[in-house]
């Protein structure tokens, strides 16, 4: 399954079609407003798991695979950091390429500063098909299991996004400004119990002649911590308690009633957090008495922090 994305040159913060999030919001004010359900919600009554983030133990074979694929020598390994000795780091002598393995968040980062050309020197940027094939090969080298990737289990290709970075220059022969792809990007998503793990995934970018320009893998290792049931009354209490986030474009004061139209569940990961909990983005109609406004609210699916 492919998802459409929008790209700007040099920016990898990408809005994805259907990626329901509430950005730049503020707390939904606590109050005794009415909560109505405009649809039957499948998540109510489900038992969900809260996960603990534990350090990832990168197999020696995975590190060796990536070193060989990216042409790093053992002599290019950097000394351990004083505060984070567990991080494995490599850097070329000219400091143009680096590779890091970060256990705390299961993160792998690679950067090649010379792989993307921003002028007439653009050559051999791969097609989407070529980039996808190469990206799937990298996933195998990283040892990532297919069932952890978002998408239908019976599909040979997990859900992904693709896009191109473009560079512009003035063509002296044609006497006009020209834009052409200078990099191809493939993004894969992490799932937990069938729900997307927001802010985790794999970002891969290829430049000239299919050369890997950057790789950013955020793939935390999770262990079950506790379990809880999603209850309608508990969700309603959370909405009224001030624990939820209200999209910044919405009016705040004078809320009389929220009518829930749709629930999109997900897990949320942020680097440094100890627990990964289930949340949902609620598409709602907010009734202020004098007007109704559509809005989104991000709310924990379990009433208490477990």
Order of alpha helices (4+ residues) and beta strands (2+ residues): beta-beta-beta-beta-alpha-beta-beta-beta-alpha-beta-beta-beta-beta-beta-alpha-beta-beta-beta-beta-beta
